[in-house]
Amino acid sequence: MVGILISMKFAMLRHSPVGMRLAGWVLGAGLVLITWAGGLFAADAAVRSDVLMVIFACWFAGAALGPVTMSGAGVLRAEYFTLLPIARRRLALGLLAAVFPGIASAYLLLAGLAILTQAFAIAPATVVVAVPAALLGWALTIIVSRLIYAALGSAMRTWLGVEIAGIQFGFLIGGLLAGWMVIVQAFRTIPELIRYGLSDQLGAVLAWLPSSWPLNAVQAAAAGDWAAAFGWLGLLVVITAGLLGLAVVLLRPRLDGGTARRIRRPLGSRVLTGRRLLPATELGAVLGKELRQWWRDPWRKLEWRSGIYTGLVIGLFAYLSGSYQLAAPLSGLMIAFMICLSGCNLYGQDGSAAWLTVVGQRQGTVRADVRGRQLAMIILFGAPALIVSVLLIMLTGEHWAWPAVFAGLPALTGVASGLAILISAVAVSPGVDPRRRVGPNDAGGDLTLQANLAIWLTVLLITPTAGALVVGYLALPPWGPWLAIVVGMISGWLGYWLLGRMTISYLTDRLPTLFTRIRYGRNDDGAATGLLGSLESSAQKAEEDARAAKEKEKADRAKKRQSELTRSSG
């Protein structure tokens, strides 16, 4: 069975984008060379130990987040095999074993074997410890990587799991956007690291990370403390075995379809009950519904939390970088900016539940639905953005940023909420219906078009506010930046009202069409006219092209299998 699972994994990888595969191979090979170079060119044994600890920690973190970064390319999910008559424990172990063969795991093993540079340098006899330690560290890292990806799917059913997943995605997005701040600072310290090593405090912290345990075993053996060396190896064996047992639980398919009976009332429902906080109107009903949905729906909550943690991570990177600490107070604005990405497929995330709005439509329904969704996004993202901005300004002492925050927040929340609701209605992407979602990447379909439009249009529409701030800071200090607050408030209001109004006009006549596109993946009424019609057609064409590509891929695989059978029978 393991051989079949391995061949299935390689089949999935073969059908992933070739360019990304080649780029990954080149990048992985380069990182392996850097790892060995760090071990070979360190000044002495103590410095080499510090260098390898840092590099191994980076490999461990990269392996843990790798499947999430690549959206699980080549990862077999247990849910694929739910209906097959296979023992669940055996299937879980088979899925785990299928992870080990592959280019990525080979790179990980080669990087781990760089520990041999330290073994040969301090005591060649410690190779008898270094090789099994490297193998155990390799196995531990791969098991952790697979468990994290599986835990994301399982964790989406719990509050704590969604929080952890939000932190992971926040670090991922924040690292992509602002990780260069830390990387630049790290490159500046590489010569000092290779020459002098780490500080005692940081070295002591890294020494206790699982990624450093193989190195600890080698150094203990080199010091003649074979008991400690085998103790570290034993700890690796125990932890690896424990995680293997956890893998048997997490990697087996759930027979309940991913549902679970709730044993207590959700916290989010208590916030909006009791004393009335919202008006008893259609707008109040939609606003309450949206606030609950952003709080309860795991995928909506993941989008919300990821946006908040993205801003926090960017602020943390800027603060720790030293050179770019000036930008740290502005990281709260990134939380407001994330509205355009988190909400650009709101209607697609609702799935076939949009039918409730269609059958209940009357005068004012669409307006209340659009405005309620906009207000919910402004409340949920705007409040954390303001809190983070205030805290970072007080922490860094960069009080010059107050006008930028008070001008940027209304501009971003208004414009981003308007663009998000407009794009989610006109360019809806059905994705996976909520009742069928399983993994952390199931909430939407191909959102490339929607995300690009949301990002660049938001940047374009906040240009007046950004320009007013630049002119105020450079040409009209100290009162000029405060005048930009007026520009920001006007821009935000116009973005909120005009873009929301465009969405209301569009959905008033095309709400049933929206449901048809979500439920059946087609548009039976023809495209709308004008600019919105062009956007609708482009989104629909992107969905159709994606489906056609999948169908062509299936047909090509069927032809290939048929030709192979023909050759084998001939």
C-alpha positions in Angstrom: 0.0 0.0 0.0 2.8 2.4 0.8 4.2 2.0 -2.7 0.8 2.9 -4.2 0.6 6.0 -2.0 4.1 7.1 -2.9 3.2 6.8 -6.6 0.1 8.8 -6.1 2.1 11.5 -4.4 4.6 11.7 -7.2 1.7 11.8 -9.7 0.3 14.9 -7.9 3.7 16.5 -7.9 4.1 15.8 -11.6 1.0 17.8 -12.3 2.0 20.8 -10.2 3.4 23.8 -12.2 6.8 22.9 -13.7 8.3 26.3 -13.1 7.6 26.1 -9.4 9.1 22.7 -9.1 12.3 23.7 -10.9 12.6 26.8 -8.8 12.1 24.8 -5.7 14.8 22.3 -6.7 17.3 25.1 -7.5 16.5 26.9 -4.2 16.7 23.7 -2.2 20.1 22.8 -3.7 21.4 26.3 -3.0 20.2 26.1 0.7 22.0 22.8 1.1 25.2 24.3 -0.2 24.9 27.2 2.2 24.3 24.8 5.1 27.5 22.9 4.3 29.4 26.1 3.7 28.4 27.4 7.1 29.8 24.3 8.7 33.0 24.2 6.6 34.0 27.9 6.9 33.2 28.6 10.5 36.2 30.0 12.5 36.3 27.1 15.1 34.3 24.3 16.6 32.4 26.6 19.0 31.4 29.0 16.2 30.6 26.1 13.9 28.2 24.8 16.5 26.4 28.2 16.7 26.2 28.5 12.9 24.8 25.0 12.5 22.2 25.6 15.3 20.9 28.7 13.5 20.8 27.0 10.1 19.1 23.8 11.5 16.5 26.0 13.2 15.8 27.7 9.9 15.5 24.3 8.1 13.1 23.1 10.8 10.9 26.1 10.6 10.9 26.0 6.8 9.9 22.3 6.7 7.1 23.0 9.2 5.6 25.8 7.0 6.6 24.4 3.6 3.4 22.4 2.9 1.3 25.4 3.9 3.3 27.7 1.7 2.8 25.5 -1.3 -0.9 24.9 -0.5 -0.2 21.2 0.2 1.1 20.3 -3.3 1.8 16.6 -3.3 0.3 16.0 0.2 -2.2 13.1 0.3 -5.1 13.9 2.6 -6.7 11.1 4.7 -10.1 12.2 3.5 -9.4 11.0 0.0 -9.5 7.4 1.4 -12.4 7.6 3.8 -14.6 5.2 1.9 -11.9 2.6 1.2 -11.9 -0.6 3.3 -8.4 0.1 4.8 -7.6 0.0 8.5 -7.4 3.6 9.6 -4.2 3.0 11.6 -2.5 1.3 8.6 -3.7 4.1 6.4 -2.3 6.8 8.7 1.1 5.1 8.8 1.1 4.6 5.1 0.4 8.3 4.5 3.2 9.3 6.8 5.6 6.8 5.1 4.7 8.3 1.7 6.1 11.7 2.8 9.7 10.5 3.2 10.5 9.8 -0.5 11.0 13.0 -2.5 13.3 15.8 -3.5 12.4 18.0 -0.6 13.0 15.3 2.0 16.3 14.4 0.3 17.4 18.1 0.6 16.4 18.0 4.2 18.5 14.9 4.9 21.5 16.3 3.0 21.3 19.5 5.1 21.0 17.5 8.3 24.2 15.6 7.4 26.1 18.8 7.6 26.5 17.9 11.2 29.3 15.7 10.0 31.5 18.8 9.5 31.4 19.3 13.2 31.9 15.6 14.0 35.0 15.3 11.8 36.4 18.7 13.1 36.2 17.9 16.8 36.5 14.1 17.0 36.1 11.7 14.0 34.9 8.9 16.3 31.7 10.9 17.0 30.5 10.0 13.5 29.0 6.9 15.0 26.7 9.3 16.9 26.4 12.0 14.2 24.9 9.7 11.5 22.0 8.2 13.6 21.4 11.7 15.2 21.1 13.2 11.7 18.7 10.5 10.6 16.6 10.9 13.7 16.5 14.6 13.3 15.5 14.2 9.7 12.6 11.8 10.6 11.5 14.1 13.4 11.4 17.2 11.2 9.4 15.4 8.4 6.9 14.0 10.9 6.4 17.5 12.5 5.9 19.0 9.0 3.3 16.4 8.1 1.5 16.8 11.5 1.3 20.6 11.2 -0.3 20.4 7.8 -2.8 17.7 9.0 -3.4 19.6 12.3 -4.4 22.7 10.3 -7.3 20.8 8.8 -8.3 19.2 12.2 -7.6 22.4 14.1 -10.0 24.4 12.0 -12.8 22.8 14.1 -11.5 24.3 17.3 -11.0 27.9 18.6 -7.4 27.2 19.6 -6.6 25.5 16.3 -7.9 28.5 14.3 -5.8 30.8 16.4 -2.7 28.7 15.8 -3.4 28.6 12.1 -4.0 32.3 12.1 -0.6 32.9 13.7 1.1 30.6 11.1 -0.5 32.4 8.1 0.2 35.7 9.7 3.9 34.8 10.0 3.8 33.5 6.4 2.3 36.6 4.9 4.1 39.0 7.2 7.4 37.2 6.4 6.8 37.5 2.6 6.0 41.3 3.0 8.5 42.4 5.6 10.8 39.5 6.2 13.4 41.3 4.1 13.9 43.7 7.1 15.1 40.9 9.3 17.0 39.2 6.4 18.9 42.3 5.6 19.9 42.7 9.2 20.8 39.0 9.4 23.1 39.2 6.4 24.8 42.1 8.0 25.6 39.9 11.0 26.7 36.8 9.0 30.4 37.8 9.0 30.2 38.3 12.8 28.3 35.0 13.3 30.9 33.0 11.3 33.8 34.7 13.1 32.5 35.1 16.7 29.3 32.9 17.0 26.2 33.7 19.0 25.8 35.3 22.3 25.6 32.9 25.3 21.9 33.7 26.0 20.8 33.1 22.4 23.0 30.0 22.0 21.5 28.5 25.2 18.0 29.1 23.8 18.7 27.5 20.4 20.5 24.5 22.1 17.1 23.4 23.6 15.3 23.4 20.3 14.6 20.0 18.8 16.6 21.0 15.7 19.7 21.3 17.8 19.4 17.9 19.6 21.5 16.0 17.1 24.3 18.6 17.4 24.1 18.3 21.2 24.6 14.6 21.0 27.7 14.9 18.8 29.2 17.5 21.1 28.5 15.5 24.2 30.2 12.5 22.6 33.2 14.6 21.6 33.5 15.8 25.2 33.7 12.1 26.3 30.2 12.2 27.9 28.8 9.2 26.1 25.9 8.9 28.5 24.7 12.4 27.6 25.2 11.7 23.9 23.1 8.6 24.1 20.6 10.5 26.3 20.1 13.1 23.5 19.7 10.2 21.0 17.2 8.6 23.3 15.3 11.8 23.7 15.1 12.1 19.9 13.8 8.5 19.7 11.1 9.1 22.4 9.9 12.4 20.8 9.8 10.9 17.3 7.9 7.8 18.6 5.5 10.0 20.4 4.8 12.1 17.4 4.4 9.0 15.3 1.7 7.9 17.7 0.1 11.3 17.3 0.3 10.9 13.5 -1.7 7.7 13.7 -4.5 9.8 15.3 -4.3 12.9 13.1 -3.7 11.3 9.7 -6.5 8.9 9.7 -9.8 9.9 8.1 -12.7 11.2 10.1 -15.9 9.3 9.7 -18.1 12.1 10.9 -17.5 14.2 7.8 -15.6 16.8 9.8 -18.5 17.7 12.1 -18.6 17.4 15.9 -21.3 18.0 18.5 -20.9 21.2 20.4 -20.8 20.8 24.1 -21.2 24.4 25.1 -22.6 27.6 23.7 -20.1 29.5 21.5 -18.6 32.6 23.0 -19.4 34.7 20.0 -23.1 34.2 20.5 -23.0 35.7 23.9 -21.5 39.0 22.6 -24.6 39.9 20.6 -27.3 38.6 22.8 -28.9 39.9 26.0 -29.2 43.7 26.0 -29.8 44.9 22.5 -26.6 46.4 21.0 -27.7 46.6 17.3 -30.8 48.3 15.8 -33.8 46.2 15.2 -33.6 46.8 11.4 -32.5 44.8 8.4 -29.1 46.5 8.6 -28.8 45.5 12.2 -29.7 41.9 11.4 -27.1 41.6 8.7 -24.5 43.3 10.8 -25.2 40.9 13.7 -25.1 37.9 11.3 -21.8 39.0 9.8 -20.2 39.6 13.1 -21.2 36.1 14.3 -20.1 34.5 11.1 -16.7 36.2 11.2 -16.4 34.9 14.7 -17.7 31.4 14.3 -17.0 30.3 10.7 -13.4 28.7 10.9 -12.5 29.9 7.5 -13.8 33.5 8.0 -12.1 33.6 11.4 -8.9 32.4 9.8 -9.0 35.2 7.3 -9.7 37.7 10.1 -7.0 36.4 12.5 -4.4 36.1 9.7 -4.9 39.8 8.9 -4.4 40.8 12.5 -1.3 38.7 12.9 0.1 39.9 9.6 0.1 43.4 10.9 1.6 42.3 14.2 4.4 40.3 12.5 5.3 43.2 10.2 5.4 45.5 13.3 7.6 43.0 15.1 10.0 42.6 12.2 10.3 46.4 11.8 10.8 46.8 15.5 13.5 44.1 15.7 15.3 45.2 12.6 16.6 48.3 14.3 17.2 50.1 11.0 13.5 50.1 10.0 12.0 50.7 13.4 10.6 54.0 12.0 8.0 52.0 10.0 6.8 49.9 13.0 4.0 52.3 14.0 2.5 52.0 10.5 2.1 48.2 10.7 -1.4 48.7 12.1 -2.4 50.1 8.8 -1.6 46.7 7.3 -4.4 45.1 9.3 -6.8 47.6 7.7 -5.3 46.9 4.3 -6.0 43.2 4.8 -9.7 43.9 4.5 -9.4 43.9 0.8 -7.9 40.4 0.7 -9.9 38.8 3.5 -13.2 40.0 2.1 -12.7 39.8 -1.7 -14.7 36.6 -1.8 -17.3 37.0 0.9 -20.2 35.7 -1.2 -18.1 32.8 -2.4 -17.3 31.9 1.2 -21.0 31.9 2.1 -21.6 29.2 -0.6 -25.1 28.0 -1.3 -26.3 29.8 1.8 -26.8 32.8 -0.6 -30.1 31.2 -1.4 -31.5 32.5 1.8 -31.0 36.1 0.6 -32.4 35.3 -2.8 -35.7 33.9 -1.5 -36.0 36.6 1.1 -35.2 39.5 -1.2 -37.5 42.5 -1.0 -36.9 46.3 -1.2 -33.9 47.2 0.9 -32.6 43.7 1.3 -29.6 44.1 -1.0 -28.7 47.5 0.5 -28.8 46.1 4.1 -26.8 43.1 3.0 -24.0 45.1 1.4 -23.8 47.8 4.1 -24.0 45.3 6.9 -21.1 43.3 5.4 -19.0 46.5 5.0 -19.6 47.7 8.5 -18.7 44.3 10.0 -15.4 44.3 8.2 -14.7 47.9 9.3 -15.4 47.0 12.9 -13.5 43.7 13.0 -10.4 44.9 11.2 -10.5 48.6 12.1 -10.5 48.2 15.9 -7.4 45.9 16.0 -5.6 48.1 13.5 -6.2 51.1 15.8 -5.1 49.3 18.9 -1.9 47.9 17.3 -1.0 51.3 15.9 -1.4 53.0 19.3 0.6 50.4 21.1 3.5 50.5 18.7 3.6 54.3 18.7 3.8 54.3 22.4 6.3 51.4 22.4 8.7 53.0 19.9 8.1 56.6 20.8 7.6 57.5 17.1 4.9 60.1 17.8 5.3 61.6 14.3 3.1 58.7 13.1 -0.2 59.9 14.8 -1.4 61.9 11.7 -0.5 59.0 9.4 -2.5 56.6 11.5 -5.5 58.8 11.9 -5.5 59.6 8.1 -4.7 56.1 6.9 -7.1 54.1 9.0 -10.4 55.7 7.7 -9.0 55.8 4.1 -8.0 52.1 4.2 -11.1 50.7 6.0 -13.5 52.6 3.8 -11.8 51.9 0.5 -10.9 48.3 1.3 -14.4 47.4 2.6 -16.0 48.9 -0.5 -13.6 47.1 -3.0 -13.9 43.8 -1.1 -17.7 43.7 -1.3 -17.7 44.9 -4.9 -15.2 42.3 -6.1 -16.8 39.5 -4.0 -20.1 40.1 -5.7 -19.0 40.8 -9.3 -16.1 38.3 -9.4 -17.4 35.6 -7.0 -15.4 32.4 -6.9 -17.4 29.4 -5.7 -14.6 27.3 -4.3 -15.7 24.5 -2.0 -19.2 24.8 -0.4 -18.9 25.3 3.4 -20.5 22.0 4.2 -17.9 20.1 2.2 -14.8 21.9 3.4 -12.0 19.8 5.0 -8.6 21.3 4.7 -7.2 24.8 5.4 -7.1 25.7 1.7 -10.7 24.8 0.8 -12.4 28.1 1.5 -12.1 29.5 -2.1 -11.3 28.7 -5.6 -8.7 30.4 -7.8 -8.6 33.9 -6.4 -5.6 35.3 -8.3 -7.7 37.8 -10.3 -9.7 38.9 -7.3 -6.6 39.3 -5.0 -4.7 41.3 -7.6 -7.6 43.6 -8.2 -8.2 44.1 -4.5 -4.5 44.9 -3.8 -3.8 47.3 -6.7 -7.1 49.1 -6.7 -6.8 49.7 -2.9 -3.3 51.1 -3.4 -4.6 53.3 -6.2 -7.6 54.7 -4.3 -5.7 55.6 -1.2 -3.1 57.5 -3.3 -4.7 60.9 -2.5 -4.4 60.2 1.2 -0.8 59.0 0.9 0.1 62.0 -1.3 -1.5 64.4 1.2 0.6 62.8 4.0 3.8 63.1 2.0 3.2 66.7 1.1 2.3 67.4 4.7 5.4 65.8 6.2 7.9 67.2 3.7 6.5 70.6 2.8 4.1 71.8 5.5 5.4 70.6 8.9 4.3 70.5 11.6 0.6 71.2 10.9 0.5 69.8 7.3 0.2 66.1 8.2 -2.8 66.8 10.4 -4.6 68.3 7.4 -4.2 65.0 5.7 -6.6 63.5 8.2 -9.4 65.3 6.4 -8.3 63.9 3.1 -8.2 60.4 4.6 -11.7 60.7 6.1 -13.2 62.0 2.8 -11.4 59.3 0.8 -12.6 56.6 3.1 -16.2 57.8 3.1 -16.3 58.1 -0.7 -14.8 54.6 -1.0 -17.3 53.1 1.4 -20.3 54.8 -0.1 -19.5 54.8 -3.8 -18.2 51.3 -4.1 -20.9 50.0 -1.9 -23.5 51.8 -4.0 -22.0 50.2 -7.2 -22.4 46.8 -5.5 -26.0 47.5 -4.5 -26.9 48.5 -8.0 -25.2 45.4 -9.4 -26.9 42.9 -7.0 -30.3 44.4 -7.1 -31.0 42.8 -10.5 -28.4 40.0 -10.4 -28.7 38.4 -7.0 -30.2 35.2 -8.5 -27.4 35.2 -11.0 -24.9 35.4 -8.1 -26.4 32.3 -6.5 -26.4 30.4 -9.9 -22.7 31.1 -10.3 -22.0 29.9 -6.7 -24.2 26.8 -6.8 -23.8 25.6 -10.4 -20.6 27.4 -11.5 -22.2 29.0 -14.5 -24.0 32.2 -15.6 -27.3 31.6 -17.4 -28.4 35.3 -17.7 -25.4 36.6 -19.7 -22.8 39.1 -18.5 -23.7 42.5 -17.1 -22.9 45.6 -19.1 -20.1 48.1 -18.7 -16.9 47.8 -16.6 -18.6 45.5 -14.0 -19.7 43.3 -16.9 -16.1 43.0 -18.1 -14.9 42.1 -14.6 -17.7 39.5 -14.3 -16.8 38.0 -17.6 -13.1 37.8 -16.8 -13.8 36.1 -13.4 -16.2 33.7 -15.1 -13.7 32.9 -17.8 -11.0 32.3 -15.2 -13.3 29.8 -13.5 -14.1 28.1 -16.8 -10.5 27.9 -17.8 -9.6 26.4 -14.5 -12.3 23.7 -14.9 -11.2 23.1 -18.5 -7.6 22.7 -17.5 -8.6 20.1 -14.9 -10.7 18.3 -17.4 -7.9 18.3 -19.9 -5.5 17.1 -17.3 -7.9 14.2 -16.5 -8.2 13.4 -20.2 -4.5 13.4 -20.7 -3.9 11.1 -17.8 -6.6 8.7 -19.1 -4.9 8.7 -22.5 -1.5 8.1 -21.0 -2.8 5.2 -18.9 -4.6 3.7 -22.0 -1.4 4.0 -24.1 0.6 2.3 -21.3 -2.0 -0.5 -21.1 -1.9 -0.9 -24.8 1.9 -1.2 -24.9 2.0 -3.6 -22.0 -0.7 -5.8 -23.6 1.1 -5.7 -27.0 
